[in-house]
Amino acid sequence: LFSAAQINSNIFFSPFLFKGVIDLETLGKKGYSVPKAGTIQVTLFNPNKTVVKMFLVTYDFKDMPTNHVTFLRHRIFLVPVEEEEGDGETQSSSDGTERGDGRERGKRILCYLMHLRFQRSKSEKIYLYKDIRLLFSRKSIEVDSGIPYELKSFTEMPRNPKYSPQL
């Protein structure tokens, strides 16, 4: 989607997470033009230029009013695999531990998070603007609990209001 010459990407270090910021303002004030509906692909590379993770985020902003903005937040969790299908409702508690039929289950572990901002201009075009923000775990994804885990992705956006006026 973007070449290294077009973007200024910064990585900030913390004990557990990397924070990556892709500056889209270097492409111009409006950002990067995208169709009103489609899929955004962002690929995360390690310093050796090997692919670490490819993000595919589907969106549909055909109903976005002119001069409005919104965002998409794409999160990928490591979640416990359900042992039995239909064994009752499962809910997440405040500590991230899933509980269903009275038994405690494994915790969801956030592995990746990507935040994308979109705006619709006066000319009715949709733009990916300001920046793309990424959070990802510094450690390899390992769980020593004996519970099987799998990666699951979730994409969310604001609900009420879905779009906000551009300031």
N, CA and C of each residue as an Amber inpcrd file, in Angstrom:
protein
   501
   0.8290000  -1.1940000   0.0000000   0.0000000   0.0000000   0.0000000
   0.8700000   1.2530000   0.0000000   1.8940000   1.3360000   0.8490000
   2.7740000   2.4910000   0.9020000   4.2130000   2.0170000   0.8020000
   5.0430000   2.7920000   0.1610000   6.4600000   2.4450000   0.1240000
   7.1770000   3.1600000   1.2570000   8.3590000   2.6960000   1.5950000
   9.1300000   3.2820000   2.6890000   9.4460000   4.7440000   2.4110000
   9.5610000   5.1290000   1.1570000   9.8680000   6.5160000   0.8160000
   8.6840000   7.4370000   1.0970000   7.4690000   6.8950000   1.1030000
   6.2790000   7.7180000   1.3020000   5.9190000   7.9120000   2.7660000
   6.3670000   7.0530000   3.6380000   5.9310000   7.1100000   5.0220000
   7.0730000   7.2800000   5.9940000   6.7430000   7.9390000   7.0790000
   7.6740000   8.0580000   8.1870000   7.1420000   7.1360000   9.2700000
   7.7610000   6.0070000   9.4810000   7.2870000   5.0350000  10.4570000
   8.1970000   5.0490000  11.6810000   7.6080000   5.2100000  12.8450000
   8.3610000   5.2430000  14.0910000   7.9390000   4.0740000  14.9670000
   8.8810000   3.4520000  15.6270000   8.5890000   2.3750000  16.5640000
   9.0270000   2.8490000  17.9490000   8.1170000   2.7390000  18.9210000
   8.4160000   3.1020000  20.2940000   8.4730000   1.8240000  21.1080000
   9.4390000   1.7110000  21.9930000   9.6340000   0.4790000  22.7430000
   9.0350000   0.5790000  24.1420000   8.4710000  -0.5090000  24.6240000
   8.0040000  -0.6480000  25.9900000   8.3450000  -2.0730000  26.4010000
   8.2250000  -2.4010000  27.6960000   8.5910000  -3.7580000  28.1210000
   7.7980000  -4.8640000  27.4260000   6.5360000  -4.6100000  27.0570000
   5.7080000  -5.6820000  26.5150000   5.1840000  -5.4260000  25.1100000
   5.1100000  -4.1680000  24.7010000   4.4850000  -3.8490000  23.4250000
   5.3730000  -2.9800000  22.5430000   5.2120000  -3.1260000  21.2510000
   5.7460000  -2.1830000  20.2770000   4.5880000  -1.3020000  19.8550000
   4.8510000  -0.0360000  19.6560000   3.8640000   0.8730000  19.0930000
   4.4460000   1.3930000  17.7980000   3.7610000   1.1590000  16.7060000
   4.1940000   1.6580000  15.4090000   3.2320000   2.7110000  14.9220000
   3.7550000   3.7870000  14.3590000   2.9310000   4.8570000  13.8180000
   3.3530000   5.0930000  12.3750000   2.3990000   5.0010000  11.4600000
   2.6460000   5.2910000  10.0500000   2.0160000   6.6510000   9.7750000
   2.8400000   7.6370000   9.4910000   2.3820000   9.0050000   9.2740000
   1.8590000   9.1510000   7.8510000   0.5640000   9.4450000   7.7130000
  -0.0380000   9.6030000   6.3860000  -0.0480000  11.0590000   5.9370000
   0.3130000  11.9760000   6.8290000   0.3100000  13.3980000   6.4760000
   1.4120000  13.7250000   5.4720000   2.4060000  12.8450000   5.3400000
   3.4460000  13.0600000   4.3340000   2.8880000  12.8880000   2.9250000
   1.7060000  12.2580000   2.8010000   1.0620000  12.0590000   1.4960000
   0.2280000  13.2630000   1.0850000   0.0910000  14.2440000   1.9700000
  -0.7340000  15.4180000   1.7130000  -1.7050000  15.6210000   2.8470000
  -2.3530000  16.7660000   2.8420000  -3.2540000  17.1370000   3.9360000
  -4.4360000  16.1750000   4.0740000  -4.9560000  15.7000000   2.9400000
  -6.1410000  14.8450000   2.9810000  -5.8140000  13.4120000   3.3620000
  -4.6400000  12.9280000   3.0390000  -4.2640000  11.5520000   3.3380000
  -4.2310000  10.6850000   2.1020000  -4.6320000   9.4270000   2.2550000
  -4.5720000   8.4360000   1.1770000  -5.9930000   8.1040000   0.7280000
  -6.3030000   8.3580000  -0.5360000  -7.6420000   8.1240000  -1.0700000
  -7.9350000   6.6230000  -1.1710000  -9.1290000   6.2230000  -0.7120000
  -9.5620000   4.8210000  -0.7810000 -10.9910000   4.7800000  -1.3290000
 -11.4220000   3.6520000  -1.8840000 -12.8150000   3.5320000  -2.3470000
 -13.7910000   3.6410000  -1.1670000 -15.0690000   3.8580000  -1.4610000
 -16.0860000   3.9950000  -0.4050000 -16.3080000   2.6920000   0.3540000
 -15.9740000   1.5800000  -0.2540000 -16.0520000   0.2710000   0.3980000
 -14.9230000  -0.5840000  -0.1600000 -14.3690000  -1.4320000   0.6690000
 -13.2850000  -2.2890000   0.2040000 -12.5290000  -2.9270000   1.3420000
 -11.2660000  -3.2530000   1.0940000 -10.3950000  -3.8950000   2.0770000
  -9.0710000  -3.1580000   2.1230000  -8.6350000  -2.8320000   3.3220000
  -7.3290000  -2.2140000   3.5360000  -6.3710000  -3.3290000   3.9400000
  -5.2010000  -3.3560000   3.3190000  -4.1640000  -4.3180000   3.6850000
  -2.9720000  -3.5630000   4.2430000  -2.5480000  -3.9320000   5.4390000
  -1.3430000  -3.3770000   6.0520000  -0.4580000  -4.5580000   6.4220000
   0.8060000  -4.5110000   6.0000000   1.7360000  -5.6050000   6.2610000
   2.8200000  -5.1310000   7.2110000   3.0350000  -5.8780000   8.2710000
   4.0420000  -5.5790000   9.2780000   5.2760000  -6.4310000   8.9890000
   6.4350000  -5.7610000   8.8420000   7.6940000  -6.4460000   8.5600000
   8.6240000  -6.3270000   9.7570000   9.4940000  -7.3050000   9.9440000
  10.5430000  -7.2010000  10.9560000  11.7410000  -6.4820000  10.3350000
  12.7910000  -6.1750000  11.1150000  13.9480000  -5.4570000  10.5540000
  14.6470000  -6.1900000   9.4080000  14.4790000  -7.5000000   9.3200000
  15.0770000  -8.2740000   8.2230000  14.2040000  -8.2870000   6.9760000
  13.1400000  -7.4810000   6.9720000  12.1910000  -7.3700000   5.8480000
  11.3880000  -8.6510000   5.6200000  11.2000000  -9.4360000   6.6730000
  10.3640000 -10.6240000   6.6130000   8.9830000 -10.2670000   7.1480000
   7.9360000 -10.7780000   6.5210000   6.5740000 -10.4770000   6.9560000
   6.3240000 -11.0820000   8.3330000   5.8560000 -10.2390000   9.2610000
   5.4850000 -10.6980000  10.6000000   3.9800000 -10.9540000  10.6450000
   3.2070000 -10.0120000  10.1170000   1.7450000 -10.1380000  10.1510000
   1.1500000  -9.3150000   9.0130000   0.1230000  -9.8620000   8.3800000
  -0.6130000  -9.1330000   7.3590000  -2.0230000  -8.8910000   7.8940000
  -2.4280000  -7.6410000   7.9140000  -3.7580000  -7.2640000   8.3770000
  -4.6400000  -7.0030000   7.1670000  -5.8290000  -7.5690000   7.1520000
  -6.8340000  -7.3000000   6.1300000  -8.0770000  -6.7990000   6.8430000
  -8.4680000  -5.5680000   6.5570000  -9.6050000  -4.9550000   7.2410000
 -10.6300000  -4.5260000   6.1960000 -11.8190000  -5.1150000   6.2520000
 -12.9070000  -4.7880000   5.3330000 -13.7130000  -3.6330000   5.9160000
 -14.1340000  -2.7210000   5.0620000 -14.9000000  -1.5580000   5.5170000
 -15.9580000  -1.2090000   4.4770000 -16.9720000  -0.4330000   4.9020000
 -18.0110000   0.0690000   4.0040000 -18.4820000   1.4170000   4.5440000
 -18.1060000   2.4900000   3.8520000 -18.4680000   3.8390000   4.2710000
 -19.3290000   4.5290000   3.2170000 -20.1490000   3.7660000   2.4920000
 -21.0240000   4.3450000   1.4700000 -22.0320000   5.3190000   2.0690000
 -22.3900000   5.1160000   3.3390000 -23.3800000   5.9710000   3.9850000
 -22.7630000   7.1230000   4.7920000 -21.4400000   7.3090000   4.7210000
 -20.7870000   8.3790000   5.4770000 -21.1360000   9.7450000   4.8630000
 -21.6410000  10.6660000   5.6890000 -21.9590000  12.0030000   5.1700000
 -20.6910000  12.7990000   4.8320000 -20.8660000  13.8070000   3.9890000
 -19.7680000  14.7010000   3.6150000 -19.2450000  15.4210000   4.8530000
 -17.9380000  15.6540000   4.8840000 -17.2580000  16.3540000   5.9900000
 -17.4450000  15.6600000   7.3400000 -17.4110000  14.3310000   7.3520000
 -17.4910000  13.5610000   8.5810000 -16.2890000  12.6310000   8.6710000
 -16.0180000  12.1610000   9.8840000 -14.8920000  11.2610000  10.1410000
 -15.3650000  10.0760000  10.9710000 -14.5720000   9.0090000  10.9300000
 -14.8020000   7.8450000  11.7830000 -13.4920000   7.0750000  11.8780000
 -13.5310000   5.9580000  12.5760000 -12.3440000   5.1180000  12.6870000
 -12.7450000   3.6600000  12.7000000 -11.7850000   2.8040000  12.4210000
 -11.9260000   1.3560000  12.5920000 -10.8150000   0.9000000  13.5100000
 -11.1320000   0.0230000  14.4200000 -10.1300000  -0.5740000  15.3030000
 -10.1540000  -2.0760000  15.0590000  -9.0390000  -2.5920000  14.5840000
  -8.9180000  -4.0220000  14.2640000  -8.0290000  -4.6580000  15.3290000
  -8.5860000  -5.6080000  16.0760000  -7.8370000  -6.2660000  17.1490000
  -7.7600000  -7.7620000  16.8850000  -6.5930000  -8.3210000  17.1870000
  -6.4030000  -9.7660000  17.0570000  -6.0090000 -10.3050000  18.4210000
  -6.8030000 -11.2510000  18.9180000  -6.5930000 -11.8570000  20.2280000
  -6.2010000 -13.3170000  20.0770000  -5.4460000 -13.7930000  21.0310000
  -5.2230000 -15.2190000  21.2160000  -6.2980000 -15.6420000  22.2120000
  -7.2320000 -16.5070000  21.7920000  -8.3570000 -16.8900000  22.6460000
  -8.3800000 -18.4020000  22.8350000  -8.8950000 -18.8410000  23.9760000
  -8.9850000 -20.2860000  24.1980000  -9.9310000 -20.9340000  23.1920000
  -9.5740000 -22.1060000  22.7050000 -10.4260000 -22.8610000  21.7850000
 -11.5210000 -23.5120000  22.6160000 -12.7450000 -23.3800000  22.1450000
 -13.8660000 -24.0040000  22.8430000 -13.7730000 -25.5140000  22.6790000
 -13.8310000 -26.2250000  23.7890000 -13.7090000 -27.6830000  23.7380000
 -14.9770000 -28.3450000  23.2210000 -16.1230000 -27.7840000  23.6110000
 -17.3910000 -28.3580000  23.1680000 -18.1870000 -27.2680000  22.4900000
 -18.8010000 -27.5960000  21.3630000 -19.6610000 -26.6420000  20.6710000
 -20.9650000 -26.5030000  21.4330000 -21.4560000 -25.2720000  21.5670000
 -22.7520000 -25.0310000  22.1850000 -22.8100000 -25.4090000  23.6420000
 -21.7230000 -25.2310000  24.4050000 -21.7470000 -25.6100000  25.8210000
 -22.2010000 -24.4660000  26.7150000 -22.9820000 -23.5460000  26.1640000
 -23.4990000 -22.4460000  26.9790000 -22.9010000 -21.1300000  26.5420000
 -23.5320000 -20.0720000  27.0110000 -23.0650000 -18.7260000  26.6890000
 -21.7360000 -18.4530000  27.3770000 -20.8390000 -17.7960000  26.6560000
 -19.5500000 -17.4250000  27.2130000 -19.4630000 -15.9150000  27.2320000
 -19.0850000 -15.3420000  28.3790000 -18.9430000 -13.9010000  28.5080000
 -17.5650000 -13.5980000  29.0450000 -17.0700000 -12.4070000  28.7090000
 -15.7740000 -11.9910000  29.2260000 -15.9790000 -11.1380000  30.4590000
 -15.2130000 -11.4000000  31.4970000 -15.2690000 -10.5780000  32.6920000
 -14.3050000  -9.4160000  32.5340000 -14.2720000  -8.5310000  33.5180000
 -13.4200000  -7.3460000  33.4290000 -11.9350000  -7.6970000  33.3780000
 -11.5450000  -8.8600000  33.8830000 -10.1240000  -9.2330000  33.8520000
  -9.7590000  -9.9960000  32.5720000 -10.7290000 -10.1230000  31.6320000
 -10.4510000 -10.7810000  30.3680000 -10.6330000 -12.2870000  30.4250000
 -10.9680000 -12.8420000  31.5940000 -11.1650000 -14.2750000  31.7320000
 -12.5610000 -14.6330000  31.2490000 -12.6530000 -15.5990000  30.3630000
 -13.9570000 -16.0060000  29.8680000 -14.5840000 -17.0070000  30.8210000
 -15.8590000 -16.7820000  31.0940000 -16.6040000 -17.6830000  31.9670000
 -17.8930000 -18.0630000  31.2560000 -18.3130000 -19.2740000  31.4300000
 -19.5440000 -19.7350000  30.8040000 -20.4140000 -20.4310000  31.8140000
 -20.2820000 -21.7200000  31.9130000 -21.1390000 -22.5440000  32.7660000
 -20.5650000 -22.6920000  34.1750000 -19.9670000 -21.6340000  34.6990000
 -19.4340000 -21.7020000  36.0550000 -17.9550000 -22.0400000  36.1120000
 -17.4010000 -22.5430000  35.0290000 -15.9770000 -22.8850000  35.0040000
 -15.1730000 -21.6950000  34.4880000 -13.9840000 -21.4860000  35.0260000
 -13.1120000 -20.4240000  34.5280000 -12.3810000 -20.9220000  33.2990000
 -12.3080000 -20.0850000  32.3000000 -11.6050000 -20.4200000  31.0680000
 -10.3490000 -19.5720000  30.9730000  -9.5450000 -19.8010000  29.9600000
  -8.3250000 -19.0320000  29.7650000  -8.6180000 -17.5900000  29.3900000
  -7.6110000 -16.7470000  29.5370000  -7.7540000 -15.3290000  29.2280000
  -7.5060000 -15.0690000  27.7510000  -8.1960000 -14.0350000  27.2390000
  -7.8990000 -13.5270000  25.8990000  -6.6270000 -12.7020000  26.0120000
  -5.7270000 -12.8640000  25.0580000  -4.4680000 -12.1310000  25.0680000
  -4.4160000 -11.2830000  23.8070000  -4.2960000  -9.9580000  23.9700000
  -4.2020000  -9.0620000  22.8330000  -2.8410000  -9.2350000  22.1780000
  -2.8430000  -9.5720000  20.9030000  -1.5850000  -9.7580000  20.1570000
  -1.3000000  -8.5800000  19.2400000  -2.3380000  -8.0730000  18.5770000
  -2.1810000  -6.9780000  17.6210000  -3.3770000  -6.0460000  17.7210000
  -3.1290000  -4.7610000  17.5070000  -4.2010000  -3.7810000  17.4260000
  -3.8160000  -2.7730000  16.3490000  -4.7630000  -2.4570000  15.4710000
  -4.5190000  -1.4590000  14.4290000  -5.6720000  -0.4660000  14.4520000
  -5.3280000   0.8300000  14.4480000  -6.3170000   1.9090000  14.4890000
  -6.2140000   2.7010000  13.1880000  -7.3220000   2.7440000  12.4320000
  -7.3730000   3.4380000  11.1440000  -8.3910000   4.5690000  11.2230000
  -8.0330000   5.7640000  10.7240000  -8.9520000   6.9110000  10.7190000
  -9.3620000   7.2240000   9.2840000 -10.6610000   7.4990000   9.0950000
 -11.2020000   7.7880000   7.7760000 -11.9510000   9.1130000   7.8030000
 -11.9280000   9.8290000   6.6670000 -12.6990000  11.0610000   6.5360000
 -13.3150000  11.1240000   5.1380000 -14.4540000  11.8190000   5.0620000
 -15.0890000  12.0310000   3.7540000 -15.0290000  13.5220000   3.4570000
 -14.4570000  13.8580000   2.3180000 -14.2310000  15.2570000   1.9560000
 -15.4700000  15.8810000   1.3060000 -15.3720000  17.1850000   1.0360000
 -16.4460000  17.8970000   0.3390000 -16.6780000  17.3120000  -1.0480000
 -15.6170000  16.7740000  -1.6360000 -15.7230000  16.1910000  -2.9780000
 -16.2450000  14.7520000  -2.9550000 -16.7310000  14.3000000  -1.7660000
 -17.3310000  12.9680000  -1.6010000 -16.3310000  11.8240000  -1.6370000
 -15.0360000  12.1180000  -1.5990000 -14.0220000  11.0620000  -1.5800000
 -13.7350000  10.6410000  -0.1430000 -13.3920000   9.3510000   0.0330000
 -13.0270000   8.8080000   1.3420000 -11.5040000   8.7590000   1.4110000
 -10.9560000   9.2010000   2.5380000  -9.5150000   9.2020000   2.7430000
  -9.1520000   8.5050000   4.0430000  -8.0820000   7.7400000   4.0100000
  -7.4110000   7.2400000   5.2020000  -6.4920000   8.3930000   5.5800000
  -6.6400000   8.9710000   6.7870000  -5.9130000  10.1990000   7.0790000
  -5.1930000  10.1610000   8.4230000  -4.3740000  11.1590000   8.6500000
  -3.5030000  11.3860000   9.8070000  -2.4460000  10.3100000   9.9550000
  -2.8310000   9.1340000  10.4750000  -1.8570000   8.0740000  10.7040000
  -2.5400000   6.7300000  10.8520000  -1.7410000   5.6880000  10.8090000
  -2.1880000   4.3310000  11.1450000  -1.3880000   3.9600000  12.3810000
  -2.0720000   3.5440000  13.4240000  -1.3930000   3.1770000  14.6630000
  -1.4810000   1.6770000  14.8780000  -0.3430000   1.0930000  15.2630000
  -0.2640000  -0.3430000  15.5060000   0.2950000  -0.6020000  16.8960000
  -0.2550000  -1.5670000  17.5770000   0.3230000  -2.1010000  18.8120000
   0.4880000  -3.5890000  18.5890000   1.6380000  -4.1100000  18.9800000
   1.8230000  -5.5470000  18.8600000   2.7800000  -6.0270000  19.9290000
   2.6160000  -7.2710000  20.3090000   3.3810000  -7.8660000  21.3960000
   4.8390000  -8.0440000  21.0110000   5.7360000  -7.7330000  21.9460000
   7.1710000  -7.9370000  21.7230000   7.5460000  -9.4010000  21.8800000
   6.8090000 -10.1060000  22.7150000   7.1240000 -11.5120000  22.9830000
   6.4570000 -12.3970000  21.9470000   7.0460000 -13.5570000  21.7360000
   6.3850000 -14.5170000  20.8590000   5.1160000 -14.9780000  21.5630000
   4.1440000 -15.3570000  20.7810000   2.8420000 -15.7150000  21.3330000
   2.9000000 -17.1460000  21.8450000   3.1300000 -17.2760000  23.1390000
   3.1950000 -18.5920000  23.7650000   2.3450000 -18.5980000  25.0270000
   1.6090000 -19.6580000  25.2250000   0.7790000 -19.8110000  26.4130000
   1.0690000 -21.1750000  27.0040000   1.4970000 -21.2120000  28.2800000
   1.8430000 -22.4720000  28.9380000   0.7560000 -22.9230000  29.9060000
  -0.5030000 -22.8070000  29.5110000  -1.5750000 -23.1410000  30.4350000
  -2.1650000 -24.5260000  30.1910000  -1.7920000 -25.1640000  29.1020000
  -2.3790000 -26.4540000  28.7650000  -3.7000000 -26.3190000  28.0330000
  -4.2140000 -25.0840000  27.9090000  -5.4670000 -24.8400000  27.2020000
  -5.1230000 -24.4960000  25.7510000  -5.7780000 -25.1190000  24.7580000
  -5.4860000 -24.7670000  23.3610000  -6.0140000 -23.3700000  23.0300000
  -5.2210000 -22.5870000  22.2950000  -5.5850000 -21.2280000  21.9100000
  -5.5730000 -21.0830000  20.3960000  -6.3210000 -20.0880000  19.8770000
  -6.3230000 -19.7470000  18.4650000  -6.4150000 -18.2320000  18.3150000
  -5.9720000 -17.7160000  17.1600000  -6.0630000 -16.2850000  16.8900000
  -7.4420000 -15.9480000  16.3410000  -8.0710000 -14.8920000  16.8750000
  -9.3630000 -14.4150000  16.3800000  -9.2790000 -12.9150000  16.2030000
  -9.8310000 -12.4200000  15.0890000  -9.8060000 -10.9820000  14.8470000
 -11.1920000 -10.3720000  14.9730000 -11.1840000  -9.1210000  15.4110000
 -12.4050000  -8.3590000  15.6140000 -12.1790000  -6.9570000  15.0650000
 -13.1270000  -6.4590000  14.2800000 -13.0640000  -5.0900000  13.7770000
 -14.2750000  -4.3550000  14.3190000 -14.0160000  -3.1830000  14.9120000
 -15.1140000  -2.4100000  15.4750000 -14.9800000  -0.9550000  15.0730000
 -16.1060000  -0.2720000  15.1220000 -16.1490000   1.1520000  14.8390000
 -17.1770000   1.7870000  15.7630000 -17.1840000   3.1010000  15.8520000
 -18.1760000   3.7380000  16.7400000 -19.5970000   3.3630000  16.3210000
 -20.4930000   3.3040000  17.2870000 -21.8740000   2.9240000  16.9940000
 -22.8320000   4.1010000  17.0690000 -22.6870000   4.9170000  18.1010000
 -23.6420000   6.0060000  18.2830000 -22.9170000   7.2450000  18.7580000
 -22.5820000   8.1530000  17.9020000 -22.8170000   8.1800000  16.4600000
 -21.7480000   7.4050000  15.7070000 -22.1400000   6.8800000  14.5700000
 -21.2270000   6.1150000  13.7270000 -20.1970000   7.0390000  13.0820000
 -20.6390000   8.2570000  12.7070000 -19.7800000   9.2470000  12.0770000
 -19.8580000  10.5420000  12.8740000 -18.7670000  11.2790000  12.9150000
 -18.7130000  12.5560000  13.6280000 -18.3900000  13.6670000  12.6450000
 -18.9260000  14.8730000  12.8810000 -18.5870000  15.9850000  12.0000000
 -17.1040000  16.2960000  12.0810000 -16.5150000  16.6380000  10.9330000
 -15.0930000  16.9720000  10.8970000 -14.8990000  18.3760000  11.4480000
 -13.9720000  18.5380000  12.3620000 -13.7400000  19.8480000  12.9660000
 -12.7170000  20.6510000  12.2110000
